[in-house]
Amino acid sequence: MVRSIAQRQRSAAQRSFAGDARETAFLLGGIGTGNVSLGSRGELRDWEIFNRPGKGVFLPNTFFAIWAGQEGRDPVAKVLESRLSPPYHRSHGYHPNTAAGLPRLHKSAMRGEYPLVRIDFEDEDLPVAVSLEAYTPLIPLNVDDSSIPGAYLTYRVTNPTSGSVDVTIAGSMINPVGGVKYDPFGNMALSNSGQNENVFRREEAFAGLFFGSGKFAPEDADYGNMSLIAVSPNITCKRAWLRGAWYDFLQEFWDDFKEDGRLTDLGYETPSEDGKTDTGTIGIYETLAPGETKTFDFILSWYFPNRLNGWNDHVRVREQGKELTRNYYAVKFDSSWSAASYLARNRFRLERDTKRFHEALFASSLPAFVLDALSANITVLRSTTCFRLQDGRFLGYEGCFDNAGCCEGNCTHVWNYAQTLAFLFPELEQNMRRTEFLEEVGEDGKMNFRAFGIFDNVWQMNGRPAPAAVDGQMGAVMRVYREWKLTGDDAFLRQLWPSVRKTLAFALIHWDTDGDLVLDGMQHNTYDIEFYGPNPLTGVFFLGALRAGEEMASYLGDEQIARTYASVFEQSAKRLDELLWNGEYYVQRLEDVNAYKYQHGLGCLSDQLLGQQLAHLYGLGYLLPEDKVKSAIRAVYKYNFRTDFGDHANCQRTYALNDEQGLLLCSWPNGGRPKLPFVYSDEVWTGIEYQVATHLIYEGFVEEGLAIVKAVRDRHDGYRRNPWNEVECGNHYARSMASWGLLVALSGFRFDMPRKTMSFDPVVSGDDYSFFWSTGRAWGTCSQRKNPDSGEYEFDVQVLYGDASGIAVRACGREIVLP
């Protein structure tokens, strides 16, 4: 049972972040659309909407401001952000296009429960209280409505005074079409801009500014537009700020706004000159009676449809004329205005379903830090790590540099760890499996662990075709099983089955050199090196793939191959256990560990049972003796979890340091450390921390698993690291999505959609609790409570989205069939 940490945290609210938590950045944007982040001061930052990562990308003159007028007092006008925090270290001070010199609110506090975020502002001068709520629709199983290039921004204003208060909230935005760069003084350098135009548009329920350009044709890489709309009949607008010299643009705007909260349009009817652009402002004005609260609703949207038809510049489609393709969202919308209009017209439904998901997840009876870990890493799906092409193909890097993708190709061994996408949007995981098995597997069964062939390229390492990755290839087989079990999609399974058989056959031909059914050849893996000899990482993955293969073959009536897989599994598992068990955990067996660089030998590898953890998640049972599995994962925690890194010597990349806590990838408690151990052994990766924590929970070491999770989230405290960006080899790293396994393990959730069954066996103690669940058919909650009269446990399953009719659900020793 979960005790101690979980019980202490169960009723705790999610943490908040003050305005000086500079690392805090909450992503807004849909799947495959790029995003803009909201900082803890309330500022819009990191504009990553231009088809490439953009950490630190700043749009000048882009902010919201509030004006409040109360009878008998001077009006107050301020930027709707809390004050900038030090250091202030710019060589020329803050440029006027940052608006840093304008008055701001005194304090702010952000609370993010992805996909929703709220910022509460405090200010002694304002006669009103103001907060901001923002989100982009996120609805599990509804990919299209979770892939909208835009966001809702709602300012909620309350008048606590005894008199009426006039209030205007205005959003200003630069027209960025053509790109925004800067000279050494901080002035905008707009050599690619020109003919930019800010057009005021009004529809029945809303009005706004459409930021476009006549310079670029629809097929140009730089073509695009943005919209900022206000959902209100009470609109004030300035289509373009003053086209003057020096700092006239900001002076004229601020003087105009602070005078009476209304905006004076300057009457420009021509587009901007070449090398220039314009800033526009749209505002909403209201009068608030004493005690009254009103909302000021804005929608921000973008449309930059044309992207590179490939990964980064060095991996693009070779055929001339096909260098560019379109984003999937460009198939659904023809402009940012149509996206904004869709958001405005469908707000009730989109908000209802998004908040229904949010409430179901955050009402779960789990520690606050676990819910934090689950929700925060959903951002990976909507970061620039992932993108989607016009044909619907879903693709992902491992992570991202600040300005480019990092480690391209749907990397199979990294995406092995990820669970979030499979449980929330399984059709996109199916899409990835089709790419892997139908386009990246050769006739010999070798799977390219990076998807380059889809762009007419060959994945190479050191000038030669890259080897197959054992963990990636075997894990992909297990993931086919997962996708099928989550969706019940028999057609999907039958489509991929011939290729699955080839990839399993490849394993014995190419990686088992001595015929004992244990892999021992050159085995490329997720540490970007090759293991040699029998080792637990690849050996257990092979067992997991065999077990999944047996289950799928039996279901499809392929009995002969099912019997073959079962026989190979039994022999391989027995031999692997004999070779690798050291009495406490599993090790790599080599006569001379230093004969090859970058091995782990007698070390206690945190990933030694990764394949077993996945087998638990997918319902495949134990792959090795249960008692030894429990001992081994307990040893991982015992030897690899550090409560302080002050004395840890790490000559590799550093992700945890000083007084932080975290899980090392490997340690050598019994000696035998190689002279040059595998290259990441002294590092700390959140994806591995989550998978080990999940496995500890499955084996009954719940408190130990939760201690690891808490350590991860404590490191991401908004000051040291961004709570919504777990970094490994890049921002928003895909491996971090291993966190979703925590929910599956803690709730004891089992799923089998082909046979229409689900079950729950939670490890959370108490007489009344609830969990979120999801499959490829539906999602909802399962709650359990103890009847005070009978003393027996009763459970209830709520379907909040989708169709779960006919599914038999078992919990508390009982079974019900959903209507």
N, C-alpha and C positions, 0 to 999 in steps of 0.2 A: 504494500500500500504506500501511496505517496504521503509522506509525513514531513515534519520539520519545515523545510524551505517552502514547500507547496502550501502547507497550511498557513504559514505566516504571510504568504503573498496572495492567497486566493481572493481576498476581498480588496486588494490594493488597486488603486486606479493607475492608469498608465502615467508614466513620468512626464514632466513638462520641462521645457527648455527656455531659459531666459534669453533676452536679446543679445547678450554677449557670448552665447554659445555659437561661435563663428563657423564651426564645422557643420552645423545643422542645415540640411537642405532637403526639403520634402518634394518629391517628384510629382509633377502634374503632366498628364499626357497619356495617350492610349498605347495599345500594343502595336509596335511597328510604326509609330508616328513621330518619334522623337519626343522631347519633353522640355519643359522649363521648370525650374525649381523655385520653391518658396523658402526663403531664409527665415530664421527665428525672429528677425526684426520686422518681418512682414514684407521684405523686399523680394522682387523678382530677380532671379540670378541664373547663371549657367544655362544660357539659351542654346539648347541642343536640338533645334527644330530644322536645321539646315542640312539634313542627311549626313551628318557626321557628329561624333562626340564634340562637346564644347564646354568642358569644365572651365570656369572662369570667364566665359564669353559674356560680355556686358553690353546691353543695349542702352545707349545714352538717352536722356530725357524721358525715360520710361518708368513711371511710378504713379501711384494713386495719392490723392490729397483730399483733405476734408476742410470745409469751411462751416463754421457755426456762428450764427448771429442770434443774440439774446437781447431782448429789449432792455435798454438802460446800461448795456455793456458794450465795449468795443468788440467787434467780431474777431474770431480767432481762425487763422488759416495755418495748417500744418501738413507736411508730408505724412501720409499714413504709414509710417514706419517708426520704430523706436530709434533712439539715438545711435549714431555710429560709435563703435567701441574701438579703443586703441589696439595696436599701434597705428599712428598716423605718420607713415614713413615715406611719403611720395616726394620726389625731388622738387616738384613744382606745386606742391599742395594738391588739393582736389580740384579738378577741372570743373567749370560750370556745368558741363553736360552730365556730371554726376549728381547735380542738385544737392551736393553735400552741405552747402551753406544755408539751405532753407531750414526753417524750424521743423523739428520732429517731435514725436510724442516721447514722454519720459521713459516709459517702460513697456515691455511686451513679454508675454509668456505663451509659448507654442506647445500644444499637445497634439501629437499625430497618432492616429490609429488607422493605419493605411487600409483603405484608400481615402479616408477623411482626415482633414487637418483643421485645427481651430487655433487662432491667435487672439488672445485678449490683450487689449492695450490699456495703459493707464496714463493719464495726463491731468495735471492739476489745473491747467488753463482751460481745457475744453469743458463746456457746460453739459456735455453728453458723454455717455459711455459707449465705446465702440469695440466691436470684435469682427474678425474675419473668419469665414468658413469657406473652404475650397476643396474641390475634388474633381477628378475625371471619372465618369461612370466606369465601374468595374462590376461585372455580373458574370460569375462563373457559368460556363457552358454557352454563354452568349458572346462569341468572339467578336462579331461585328460591332456590337454596342459597347464593347470594351476596347475598341480600336478607333476611337474618334479623336482627331487631331484638335483637341481643345480642352477647356476646363471651365467650370463654374467658379466664380468669385463672388461671394455674398457678404457684404458688410452689414452687420446688424447694429443699429443705433438705438439707444434708449435715452429718453429725456427724464432724468431724476429730479428736475427742478419743479418749482411751483408755477412757472410761466412757460409759454410756448417758445420753441427754439426752431429757427430756420436752419436747415442743414443741406449742404451740397457735398456730394462725393464725386470726384472727377478722376478719370483714368487718362493718363497721357502716354503716348507711344510714338516712337520714331518709326518711320517707314523704312524697313531694313532691306528692301529688295535691291539686289546688287551687291550687298555685303557692306559691313561697317568695319573699317580699320582706323588706326590712329597714327598720327605723327609723333615725334619724340616729346612734343609739348602737351599731348593729350587731345589735340584737335582732331576732329574726324577727317580721315583721308578716304574720300569716296570716289576713287578713280573709275570704278565700275558702275556707279550709280548715275541716274539721270532719267528724266521723263517720269519721275515718281509722282503719284497723285493720290491724295487722300479724299475719298468720295463719301459724302454723307448720304446714308440710305435710311429709309423709314419703311417699316412694314406695320401691320395692324397692331401687333403687341410689343414691338421693340424697334429701336433705331440704333444706328451706330456708324462707325467709320470703317471703310474698306480701304486698306492700304495696298495699292498695286503699282504697276509700272507699265508703260507702253514700250519700253526699250527691248524687252525680251519676248521672243516667240514662245508659244506653249511647249515646244519641244526642246527649248534651251535648258541647259543645266541650271542656270540662274533664275529661271522663271518661277514665279510664285507670288503669294499675297498673304496678308493677314487681316483679321477683323477683330474689332473690339466693339461689342454691342452692349447697350444698356436696356434692360427690360423694364421699361417705365414709360408712361405718357409724358412725364415731366423731364424734358431733355434740354440741356444746354450744350453748345458745341462750338469748338474752334477748330476748323478743318486743318489749318496750318499755322504754326507759330510764326512770329515776325521773321521775315527774310532780311535780316540786318547784318551789321558788322559786329565784331568782337562778341560781347555777351548779351547783345540786345534781345536775343530770342528768349532767354530765361527771364530777363527783367520785365519785358512786356507781358509775358504770360502771367508771372506771379502778381504783378501789380493789378492786372485785369481780374484775376481770380480772387485775390484777397479783398478787393473793394466791396463786392456784394455777393460773391458766390456764383455769379453768372459769367458766361464766357462770351466775348465779342468776336464774331467771325471777321477776319480781316479782308475777306472778299477776293482772295486770289483765285483766279479761274484758269490759270495755266499750270501745267506740270512743272516740276522742279527743273532747273537747268542741269546740263551735263556736269557730273562731278558733285552734285548736291542732292539733298533729299529734304523732306519736311517732317516735322512732328505735329501730331494732331491730338486733340483732347475731346473726350465725350464725358458729360456729367449728368447726374440725376439730382434733382432738388426736391425737397419735401419740407413740410412744416410738422413738427412733432408737438402734440399737446402734452401737458404735464403727465408724467408716468407712462407715456406712450412709447412703444417700440416699433420701428419700421425697418424693412430690409431694403438694401440698395443692391440690386442684382446685375452683375456683369457677366459676360461670356467672352472669353478670349479664345481665338481659333487661328489656325495657320494652315497653309497649303503650299508645300514645296514638293511637287509631285515627282520630279525627275531625279533619279539617283543612279549611281554607278551600277552597271550590270555585272556585279562581281563582289569580291570582298574589298580589300583595300586596293590602291592604285596598282600594286604589283600583281594582283590576281583579278583580272577582269576578262570578260568574254573577248575572244580574239577576233571575231568576225567584224570587219569594218561596217559601220552603220548600226551596230548593236551595242555600242559602248554604254548607252544609257537605257534604263528601263524605268518603269513607274512604280511607286509605292502602291501597296494594296489599297490604301485609303483613297487614292486617286480614282479607283474604280467605283467607289461608293459616293464620292463627292466631286463636284467639278470646280470648287473654289472654297476658300476659307469661309465665305459668306454662307454657302450651302451647308457647311459643317456647323456653323454657329446657328443657323436657322433650324437645323435638325435638333441641336441641343435645346434650343428654346422651345420648339413645338412639342418635343417629347419629354420635357423635363419631369413631369409628374411620374411617368413610368420609369425613366432612367434613375431618378432619385429614389423612388420607392424600392426598386430591386437592388440598387447599390447599397442602400441603408439596411435593407433586409439581410444582405450578406454580412455587412459590417456588424450588425447587431447579433446575428447568429454566431459569428466567430468570436466576438469579444464577450459574449455572454457565457462562453465555455468555462467550465470549472477547472481552469488551469492557472498556474502562477502567471502574474502579470508579465514577467520577463519571457516566459514561453510564448505567450500571445504576441509579445513584441517581436520575438524571433520569427514566428510564423508569418506575421503580416509584413514586417519590414522587408523581407526578401522577395515578396511579390514584385517589388519594384524592378527586379532584374528583367522581368518580362516586358516592362514598359520603358526600360532604359534603352540607350543606343546599343547595348549589348545584343539586342534582338531586332530583327527587321523582317518585313514581309513584302514579297514582290507581287506584282499585279496579277500573276497567275495563282496567287494564294500560297505560294511556297513560303514556309516559315524557316528562318535561318538565324543562327546565333554564333557570335564570337564566344571565346571563353570569358572575356571581359573587355575593357576599353582603356586605352591611353586617354589622356585628357582631350586629345584632338583627333584620334583615329581608333579604329577597332584593333583589338589585340588578340592574336592567336585565333585565326579564323577557322571556319570549316565545320561547324556543328561537332566539335571535337568529341568523339564518342567516349573517351575515357574520363573527360571532365563532366560531361552531361550524364554519365552514369549515376552521379551522386544526387542530381536534381530530382525532386519529387513534386515541387509546387505546380509546375505546368501540367503534369499528368493528372493531378487531382482536380485542378480548376478548369483547364481547357484541354481535355484529352485529345480532341481532334487535331490540335497543333502538334502534340507528341506523335500521333499517328502519321502526320505529315512528315516529321523528321525520320520516323522509321521507314517510310516509303523511300525517302531520299537515300538512306543508308543501304537498304536491302535491294532496292530495285535499280539504283543508279550507281552505287559505289562498291558493288561486289562483283569481282571478276568470275570467270568460269571456274577457276580453281578454288573459289570460296574465300579468297582474300578480300577483306573489307578495308577500303581506305578509311583511316580514322579521321581524316579531314576531307570534307566534301569539296573537292576541286573539280571533279569531272563534270559536274553540273554546269560549270562555266567554261567547258572546253579546255581545261588546264589539267596538268598532271601534278599530283602532290609529291614533292621531292624533298629529300634530306641529303645535304652534302653533295648535291648534284646527281643523285641517284633516286630512283623510285623509293618512296618511304616504305618501311616495313609495316606489317599489320601490328596493331596494338592488342595484346592478348586481353587485357582487362576491358578495353573498349569493345572489342568484338564479341567476347563472351557476355559482357554486360548488355550489349544491344539485343542479344537473344532473350535475355531475361526481361528486357523492357518490352519486347514484342508481347511476351506473356502478360506483363502488367497492363499494357494497353488493351489487350483482348479481355482480360478479366475485369477491367474497369468499365468497358463499354458493351461487352457482349457482342461485338461486331465480328461475326463469323466470316463475312466476306473479306474483311481486312486480314484475318488470320490465314485464310486460304490463299489470298493474293501473295503473301510474303513467305508462305511455308516452303516452297522449293528453294528459295534463297537461304532461308534459315538452315535447312539441311546442309547446304553447301558450306556455310560458315562453320558449322559444327564439325563437319568432316575435315575441314582445313586444319583444325586444331591438332588432331592426332597425327596428321601427315607432316606438319611443319614444326610442331613444338614438342612432340614426344620422340626423342631421339633413340631411346633404348627399349621401346615397346612395353613399358610397364604401366602405361595408361596414366602416368603422371607427367605433366609438362616440365621439361628440363632444358630445352634449347634456348636460343637467344630470344628473350621475351621482352619486347618493347612495352612500356607501361606509362602510367600517368605522371611519373616522376621525370619524364623526358629522357630516360636512359633505358638500358636493357638489363634485366635480371637474368642470371644464368643459374642453372640447376633448379632442383625442386624448391619452391618457395610458397608461402601461404597465400599471398595476394592473388597470383594467377591460378594457383591450384584450386583454391576455393571458388574462384569465379568459374572455372571449368566445371566444377561440380554443380554450381547453380544453373549454368546453361544446360547441362545434361538433364537435370531434374525438370527444368522448364520445358525442354525439348520433349522429354518423355510425356509430360502432361498434355502438351499440344498435340503430339502424334497420336496419343490414345484417343483424344477427343475427335480427331479427324478420321479415325479408323485406320490409321497407318500402324497397325499392330506390330508388324515385324520391326520397324525402326524404333517403336516404343520399347520393345523388349531389348533391342540392342543398346539403346541409351540407358536403360535400367541396369543392364549387366555391366556396361562400362562404368557407370556411376558407382556401383557397389565395389568393383575392383579398385577403381581410382581412389575412392574415399578411404578404403582400408589401407592401401599402400601409402597415400599421402599422410595419414595419421601415423603410421609406423615410422615414416621417414622424418617427419618434422616436429613431432611432439617432444618437448624437452622436460616434461614433468609439470610445467606450469603454463606454458604458452607455446605457440608454433613459431619455428625459426626457419631460416633458409639453410639448406645443406650444400656446402661446398667444401672440397678437400682443402683448398687454400682460398680464403675469402679475399685475399689481395691479388689473386691471379687475374681478376677483372676489376677495373675501376667501378666505383659507385654501387656497391652491394650493401646488404644489411646484415647478412650472416646470422650471428647469434642474437641480434638485436630484437627488442620487443617492438614490433611494427604496429603503429596504431591502426593501419589499414589491413592487418592480417586477416580479419574476418569480415571485410567489407561485403564480399559475396554472400556471407551468411546473414548479415544485416538486411540485405536486399531480399533474401529468401524469406526472412520473417515478414517484411513489409508486404510481399506479394503472395504470401500464403503457401510457400513451398516447404515449410518445415525445416528440421535440422539437417544439415549437410554432413556434419561430423558429430561425434558423440556429445550429447548434451552437457555432461559434466565437464568435459574438456573445453567446450565452447564457453561455458560460464567462467571457468578458471582463466581462460585466455583473455576474455574481455575485461575481467576484473584486474588482471595484470596490466593491461593497457592503462587503465585508470591509475593503478598503484604506482607505476613507474614513469608514466609520461605526463601526468597532470602536475603542473607546477603552480604553486601559490605565490611565487615571487621570482622575477627574472633578473633581479639585481646582480646575481653572481653567475648567470648563465652565459657561457661563452658561445657566441654564434657568429661564425664567419660567413654565414649565408645571408639571405634577405631577412629583414627583421620586421615582424608583425606584432610582437609583444615584447615589452621591455619594462625595466624598473620594477615597480611594485605590482604590476599587472599579473593576472592569472591566465593560464591557457594550457593547451594540450600540445606537446611536442609530437612530431611525426614519428619519432623513433628514439629509443634510448637503449643502453647496453648495461643493464643491471648486473649481469654476470660477466662483464668484460667481453673482450673479443671485438671491440670496435675496429672496423677497417681503418687503414691509414687514410684512405680517402673514401668515406662513406657516401651513400647516395646523396645527390646534390641538395636536397631539400630537407634532410633528416633533422636538422636543428631548428626548423621553422615551425610556425603555428598557422594553420589554415582553418578558417571557420567551417568550411564544408566538411572537413574531416572531424572537427570537434562535434558538429551536429550528428554526423553518422555514428560516431562512437557513443555519444549521449543517447541516441535512439536505441542503439544495441544494448547498452547498459540497462535501459528501461525494460527491454524485452526479457533480459535475463534476470530481472528482479532487483537490480542495483539502481533503484529509482533515484534515490538521494544523490548518488554519485553522478548520474546522468544530468540531473538538474543543476548540480554544482558547476558542471562544464558549461551548460547553457547560460547560466547567470554570469559566468566569467566573460563569455563572449559579449553579452549585451552591456556589461559594465564597461568594457573597453570602448564601446561605441556610445559615449556619453554626451556627444554634441560638442565637446571641447577638444578631446583628443581625436575623435573620429566621428564621421557622419553616421547617425543611427540608421539611415536609409541607404547606406552604401558600404557593403562589406567587401573590402579590397583583398585580392590575392594577386594574380598576375593581371591586374587591371581593375578598373572601377566596376561595380555592380557585377561581381564575378559569379558565373553560373553555378559553381560548386556550392555556393552558399544556400542554394535552394534545397539542399539536403534537410534544411530545418523543418520542412513540412512533415517529414517522417516522425517528428516528435508527437504530433497530433495523432497520427495513426497508431503509434505505439501506446501512448497514454490512454487513449480511448479503447484500446483493444479491438480496433475496427478490422473486420475481415469482409472482403467483397468478392462476389462471384456472379457477375452479371450474366454470363452464359447460362448459368443454372438458376438465376434470379434469387440469390440469397445474400443476406448481409447478417453480420453479428457484431456484438459489442461485448467486451469483457474488460472494463476499465480498471486501471490500477489506482484511481483516485479514491481516497477514503471519504466517508461521509454518507449521510442519508438522503441528500438532495443535490444532484448535479446534472450538468448538461454538456453536450459536445456538438460541435459542428461535424458534419460528414458530407462527403461528395463522391459521386461516381460519374460515369459518362452519361447517365440517364437523368439524374436529378441530384439535388442537394437540399440539406435541411439540418434539423437538429434531432438528437436523441437525448432524452432526459430520463432520469431515474430518481425515484423517491421512495422512502420507506413509509408504508401505511401505518400511522400511529395506532390504529385499532387492531389490525391483524398482525402487525410486525413483519409483514412480507414486503419485498421490494416489488414495485410496479414500474413499468417503463412506458414511455410514449415516444413515438417517432413522428416528427412533423416534416412534411415535404413542402419546402418553401419555393422551389423552382423545379420545373421539369416534370417528368412522368415516371413515377416509381410503382405504378399499379402492378399487382401480381408478385411483387418482391416479398419473399418471406424474411422476416427479421427476427433474430433470436437474441435475447438478453435476459438476464435474471432467471435463467432456467426455463424461460417461456418463449413461445413463438407466436408472432402475429403475421398476417398477410396484409400488405398495404392495399387499400382499395384503389 
